[in-house]
Amino acid sequence: MQHTGNRDYLWLAAILILAAALRIWGLNAPLWYDEIQTLVSHVNLSWGDMVQSYSMNHHYLHNIAAKISMGLFGDAPWAVRLPAMLLGMGTLAAMWFLARDIAGSAIAHITTLLLALSYHEIWFSQNARGYTGLAFFSTLGMILFLRGMAAPTRKIWVLYGLCLAAAVFTHLTGTFFFMAQGVLWLGIVITRAVRGGLDAPTLRLPFLGFLIGGLITVLLYLPILPSLYHTVSTVAEGSATDVMQEYQNPIWTAAEAIRTGIGQAGPLVALVGVAVLVLSLLGAVALHRDAPYFAQITFLHIGLTVALLMVVGMRIWPRFFFVDIGFLMLLIVMGVRISCAVVALFLGGERVSRGLFVVAVIAMVAISAFLAKRNYDFPKQDLIGAYNLVEDMRSPGDRVFSVGHTGPIFSEYFKADWPVIFTNDEYDAAMAEPGPVILVIGFPARSFRDVPQLATDRNAILSEVGYFRGTLGDGDIVILKRD
């Protein structure tokens, strides 16, 4: 563990203050589909009803925290999102301690500052879901795993078990991260046993941590295990018939993660992807001596998550890799530093290396700050804006229909009297009657595929009367009308 002075803690405090300001700004923006669905189907239920069944939408530990927050502060969007924001801040602090442990205070400052400015980190810290909690407990788990493998103690591994249980109870995909660490630990145990260098603490204490975490997780999920098994075992059925088949392609997942981060598609996505991969590998080389397991766990988690999701036939959402952003950022920073050192070999040595690294850090900070501002251009998904516009513009006799998966949200949450259209047949039946029709289309990329006749009519008999941009992928809302 690196020595830390008071000045280092002042830097950390300053970075966290900046991060808090960036996350408070816009925290009260309109809720999007998943957030509202969480409220309607889970958080707004009684405490007893919240643990009656399993759903992929139920991030249990986060939802408990959100319910407590709403009990204290009301149901404004900022109150619903407060737990996610606080856990996002906690993730930054945890990453600072992790980076300090394995790379020193200066790298910890740089990595945490970049995460404070990160588009994705801000976006998810303003998202009333469990992903920042998953990242927080996983980052603590990484700290404890690395410390516990270097100097095993019962306290470290008991705490590790608690982090494991908290992560998995927050989101089931938390299992993949700790599974990656378990696979690595088994590899270490087998290798040392074969070489005759296996010591008892390396075998017993990590096993204790995994055992404690596993038992607590089973106990927490025990009331809903049958429902959990049924949901997971049938997830492939929905994915197989999904019109958005690209969601099951890991290449799409990587491209979408980059696209949302840089705000555009095209060749730049591939270039950024290659840069991230190369710099991460260089960072792994740079950290191998002081933290040989860190990069292995990061890459193993990404590969294991992709493999397991493909096996069960589940969509590979970019958000399932949110926990890796901090780890990849640390690897990238180390990769940039080693790249500067290599270039300096041809230009003048250590002094040139430091100068190049300072310039590179300034550039990374400037780019991150520029990209972060897109968080504030639009809401994640402006459902309330679309609802208000339609209710204000509709005339007596206008029939309003919502198209796609946002339809039930308009009905259940906004209490709109809008029938929902999911299929071509339902659309044809609605349009068969004469008179003005208003169509509110959420998730347009998906909805236009689900209802292909709507896509055809969009350029023929329908006119666009409203368009609401969203920072969420496919989060725009289109309003069309037939007079």
KAPE-V451632 format. One record per backbone hydrogen bond with DSSP energy under -1.0 kcal/mol. NH is the residue of the N-H (numbers start at 0). CO is the residue of the C=O. E is the energy in kcal/mol with one decimal. If there is no record, write none. Layout:
BEGIN
nh=<NH;NH>
co=<CO;CO>
e=<E;E>
END
This chain:
BEGIN
nh=<8;9;10;11;12;13;14;15;16;17;18;19;20;21;22;23;24;26;28;35;36;37;38;39;40;41;42;43;44;49;50;51;57;59;60;62;63;64;65;66;67;68;69;70;71;72;73;79;80;84;85;86;87;88;89;90;91;92;93;94;95;96;97;98;99;100;101;102;103;107;108;109;110;111;112;113;114;115;116;121;122;123;124;126;128;133;134;135;136;137;138;139;140;141;142;143;144;145;146;147;148;149;150;156;157;158;159;160;161;162;163;164;165;166;167;168;169;170;173;174;175;177;178;179;180;181;182;183;184;185;186;187;188;189;190;191;192;193;194;196;203;204;206;207;208;209;210;211;212;213;214;215;216;217;218;219;220;223;224;227;228;229;230;231;232;233;238;239;244;246;247;248;252;253;254;255;256;257;258;259;260;261;262;268;270;271;272;273;274;275;276;277;278;279;280;281;282;283;284;285;286;290;296;297;298;299;300;301;302;303;304;305;306;307;308;309;310;311;313;315;316;319;320;321;323;324;327;328;329;330;331;332;333;334;335;336;337;338;339;340;341;342;343;345;347;348;352;353;354;355;356;357;358;359;360;361;362;363;364;365;366;367;368;369;370;371;372;373;374;375;376;382;385;386;387;388;389;390;391;392;393;397;398;400;401;402;403;406;409;410;411;412;413;415;420;426;427;428;429;430;431;436;437;438;439;440;441;446;447;449;450;453;454;455;456;457;459;461;462;464;465;467;470;471;474;476;477;478;479;480;481>
co=<4;5;6;7;8;9;10;11;12;13;14;15;16;17;18;19;20;23;25;31;32;33;34;35;36;37;37;38;41;45;47;48;54;57;168;58;59;60;61;62;63;64;65;66;67;68;69;75;76;80;81;82;83;84;85;86;87;88;89;90;91;92;93;94;95;96;97;98;99;103;104;105;106;107;108;109;110;111;112;117;118;119;120;123;126;129;130;131;132;133;134;135;136;137;138;139;140;141;142;143;144;145;146;152;153;154;155;156;157;158;159;160;161;162;163;164;165;166;170;171;172;173;174;175;176;177;178;179;180;181;182;183;184;185;186;187;188;189;190;191;199;200;202;203;204;205;206;207;208;209;210;211;212;213;214;215;216;220;221;223;224;225;226;227;228;229;234;235;242;243;244;245;248;249;250;251;252;253;254;255;256;257;258;265;266;267;268;269;270;271;272;273;274;275;276;277;278;279;280;281;282;286;292;293;294;295;296;297;298;299;300;301;302;303;304;305;306;307;308;246;314;316;317;318;320;321;323;324;325;326;327;328;329;330;331;332;333;334;335;336;337;338;339;342;343;343;348;349;350;351;352;353;354;355;356;357;358;359;360;361;362;363;364;365;366;367;368;370;371;372;373;380;381;382;383;384;385;386;387;388;389;394;435;437;418;439;420;403;405;406;407;408;408;409;401;422;423;424;425;426;427;481;398;479;400;477;402;442;443;445;446;450;450;451;452;453;456;456;480;478;478;476;378;379;471;467;440;465;438;462;436>
e=<-1.5;-1.9;-2.1;-2.3;-2.5;-2.5;-2.4;-2.4;-2.1;-2.2;-2.6;-2.5;-2.2;-2.2;-1.6;-2.5;-2.0;-2.1;-1.6;-2.6;-3.1;-2.1;-1.8;-3.0;-2.6;-1.3;-2.3;-2.4;-1.6;-1.5;-1.0;-1.2;-1.7;-1.1;-1.4;-3.1;-2.3;-1.9;-2.7;-2.3;-2.0;-2.5;-2.6;-1.9;-1.6;-2.9;-2.1;-1.9;-2.0;-2.3;-2.7;-2.4;-1.9;-2.2;-2.3;-1.9;-1.6;-2.1;-2.6;-2.6;-1.9;-1.9;-2.3;-3.0;-2.5;-2.1;-1.7;-2.5;-1.2;-1.8;-2.6;-2.1;-2.8;-2.3;-2.3;-2.4;-2.0;-2.4;-1.5;-2.3;-2.6;-2.6;-1.5;-1.3;-3.1;-2.4;-2.3;-2.5;-2.5;-2.0;-2.5;-2.3;-2.1;-2.2;-2.3;-2.7;-2.5;-2.5;-2.4;-2.9;-2.3;-1.5;-2.7;-1.8;-2.2;-2.3;-2.1;-1.8;-1.8;-2.2;-2.5;-2.2;-2.4;-2.6;-2.4;-2.2;-1.2;-2.3;-2.3;-1.9;-1.2;-1.5;-2.3;-2.0;-1.6;-2.2;-2.7;-2.1;-2.6;-2.5;-2.1;-2.3;-2.7;-2.7;-2.4;-2.7;-2.4;-2.4;-1.9;-2.8;-3.1;-1.5;-1.0;-2.2;-2.1;-2.6;-2.5;-2.8;-2.5;-2.5;-2.6;-2.4;-2.1;-2.3;-2.3;-2.4;-2.3;-1.7;-1.2;-2.8;-2.9;-2.2;-2.4;-2.5;-2.5;-1.2;-1.7;-2.3;-1.2;-1.7;-1.9;-2.0;-2.0;-2.4;-2.4;-3.0;-2.3;-1.9;-3.0;-2.6;-1.1;-2.5;-2.2;-1.5;-2.0;-2.7;-2.4;-2.5;-2.3;-2.8;-2.2;-2.8;-2.7;-2.2;-2.2;-2.4;-2.5;-2.2;-1.9;-2.4;-2.0;-3.1;-2.4;-2.1;-2.7;-2.4;-2.7;-1.9;-2.5;-2.9;-2.5;-2.1;-2.4;-2.7;-2.4;-2.0;-2.0;-2.1;-2.7;-2.6;-1.1;-1.6;-2.1;-1.5;-1.5;-1.5;-3.1;-2.4;-2.0;-2.1;-2.8;-2.6;-2.3;-2.5;-2.8;-2.2;-2.4;-1.9;-2.4;-1.9;-2.1;-2.5;-2.2;-1.5;-2.4;-2.7;-2.0;-2.4;-2.0;-2.8;-2.2;-2.2;-2.2;-2.6;-2.5;-2.4;-2.2;-2.4;-2.6;-2.4;-2.6;-2.5;-2.5;-2.2;-2.5;-2.3;-1.1;-1.3;-2.0;-1.5;-1.1;-1.9;-1.8;-2.5;-2.6;-2.2;-2.3;-2.4;-2.0;-2.2;-2.1;-2.5;-1.9;-2.8;-2.3;-3.2;-2.7;-1.8;-1.9;-1.8;-3.3;-2.4;-1.4;-2.9;-2.9;-2.0;-3.0;-2.3;-1.9;-2.4;-1.2;-2.2;-3.0;-3.1;-2.8;-3.4;-1.7;-2.8;-2.8;-2.5;-2.3;-1.1;-1.1;-1.8;-2.7;-1.6;-1.8;-1.9;-2.3;-2.7;-1.3;-2.8;-1.9;-1.9;-2.2;-2.1;-2.3;-2.9;-2.5;-2.3;-2.8>
END
